[in-house]
Amino acid sequence: MEKTKIGVLVSGGGTNLQALIDFEKDGGLKSGKLSLVISDNPKAYALERAEKAGIKTAVICKMDFESRADFENAVINELEENGIELIILAGFMTILSANFTSRYPERIINVHPSLIPSFCGKGFYGLKVHEAALGYGVKVTGATVHFVNEIPDGGRIILQKVVEIEEGDTPEILQKRVMEQAEWKILPEAAEIVSECIMHNK
């Protein structure tokens, strides 16, 4: 059976992408293949990570297009030309429109650095999530991998992992721990779960 072709959308350093690359290299990604990395930022270090791993890359910048629809169409064309069946958002800083997400029902996954439904939705990204968790005084936080639909952080949950909040945590320290203990573990696991479903339903 042919493996599910995975496309990863990135904007920055690509640590989540690296977790996926390492997982594939270690034999964990049995049902999927990292086939394409698209960045909306030509300077994203994630592109170098992809090239080192021998994964095809493409750069599609929003500024090069007159409208969001044109930008999204360019992304869709790249995905379709490469036969991508599963899309993973790994630090992709562009919110995708309903027009885009409705084309790929339960075929787009994202990792969010909190236990959804806490600290999620519009405006909650990056350090802001961890600032909110600490500000609220919660005792545990974590990460969630979910399907992407037209509502930010609104799709069905695939996996979650809890991370303890420790005395003296700053948003930066907490962000690092959530990445290491949760995001980098459950995103690759979810990629395998969804890839396997897609592969068996071909």
Disulfide bonds with the S-S distance in Angstrom:
none
